């Protein structure tokens, strides 16, 4: 939910609420660390993003798909956990449970 609303523990939001000195990405000093940057363009997470792209194809670059399609959720959670970027706030994010009727 935090990624959808933009209230994720990334520097753009943390700066807005006075919890970070700058809104910039810790790896890309001239770029705001937004949800879009974290998920789709930050070179620091290229390997993790590649794994997500292999699973989701070109949809891996679509924020609406990543943030709302249930098929993307397990891959997005794996990406978030692999980057470690939100571990301080959320710990290890659990994978969604598959309904028993499947």
Buried (B, 14 or more C-beta within 10 A) or exposed (E): EBBEEEBBBBBBBBBEEEEBEEBBBEEBEEBBBBBBBBBBBBEBBEEBBEBBBEBBEEBBBBBEBBBEBEEBBEBBBBBBBBBEBBEEEBEEBEEEEEEEEE
